[in-house]
Structures are given as structure tokens and as C-alpha cells.
Amino acid sequence: MGLFLRRPCFAEACERVYGKGTPISSFRTMFFNKPCAPSAASSGGTHLPWHQDRWRFLDIDPLLNAYLALDPASPESGCVRLLPRSHTLGILNPSHHSAFLTEGQIECYCGAKAEASGAIVDLVLQPGEVALIHNWVVHSSGTNRTARARRALSVSYMDARTKLNEAEFGRFTGGELKSSGYPEGGTHFPQIF
Ligand SMILES: O=C(O)CCC(=O)C(=O)O
């Protein structure tokens, strides 16, 4: 894992985003798994609602996510869907601990109109392909209708000087985060570059 995180292409991407000499760590290095469909009539995994990769308990926002596909990612396998350039909108729902959009915002930015106009893009990837994504890009993912799991590794590179508000983080790990994919988490982030 360490070798992957330290690849020179990621060092270069971090340098471009955070500036030369900025120490880099990872807030979150996480495996995602959309299990295969249990039967031809159903789908596997759960729908991940529209959100931005932003965490309220960090004092500096991570800005670069490296997303590695481990299996084929397609609409059928519940791939990530995203709204290109939406990082320019800023944080849409700053009061949510993980920047999940409100119902109204989903309707406005990702609803039927956006769908019909082709504004939403499916992140179709082959195993081994990496997408570099700004953390604030609005995204979601669907369920898996294929007979094969869809897995991915998602690395959120951040400025290693970022501080985590432990009191606030603690509130979420025991409560809301239990049901939102972050049940546990370290509070220290080793430097990568
Ligand atoms: O792979 C997925 O289904 C979700 C990925 C995601 O939300 C992320 O990497 O931040």
C-alpha cells in the first residue's frame, strides 16, 4: 500500500495542487466494495448519496483524491457518477459533517434536468486505471447489477499540517459516522511526501 501511495505521479499531482514543498499525508485511504448482485433480479451494495469529499472536522480541506479502480467500473456495476467542474461551486452543504447534499441541492444540481442535459458523467474505468478528482467534485454511486464485485481504492491526499478537531471527530465516530462509512478513524496522519 505504501508503495502505491508514494508513486511519483501522485507526488507530482500533489505538488501541482498543494504547491512545491508542501508536506502531504492522507486523511482517508479507503477500500470501497460494491458487492455483486445476489441474483439476476436484484443488485448488490447500497446507493451512495450525492456528496463532496469534505470533512467538517478538518481545519484545511483535502483537495486531491486518487481513485484506483480494482474491478471494471461501469453504470451496470454502480460506478461513481460525477458532476464535472462542480468543485468550482465551493462546499454546498457545509453544515453536514461529510458534505452530503440536501434534497433540494440534489434536485437542483443532480436532478432530472442535469441528467437530461448530459451534465452528469459516469466514471467508467478499467481495473488499474486511476482518476484524479478534486475533493469538492459532487459525486455519488449506484448499486451493482453485475455478477462481479466492484472494488476501488480511494486516497484523499491532504496537506500534512491539517489539524483534526478531535472533540468534533469523536462525536461523529460514535454517532452519525457509524452509518455513513467512517465508523472508526485514526486521528494522526503520517507524512507520505
Ligand atoms: O466507489 C464508490 O462507490 C464511491 C467512491 C467515493 O465516493 C470516493 O472515493 O470518495
The ligand as a Gaussian input file, in Angstrom:
#p B3LYP/6-31G(d) Opt

LIG

0 1
 O      -16.557000       3.896000      -5.299000
 C      -17.583000       4.388000      -4.832000
 O      -18.675000       3.841000      -4.955000
 C      -17.569000       5.697000      -4.085000
 C      -16.253000       6.405000      -4.105000
 C      -16.241000       7.710000      -3.381000
 O      -17.243000       8.280000      -3.019000
 C      -14.939000       8.333000      -3.101000
 O      -13.891000       7.799000      -3.476000
 O      -14.935000       9.389000      -2.451000

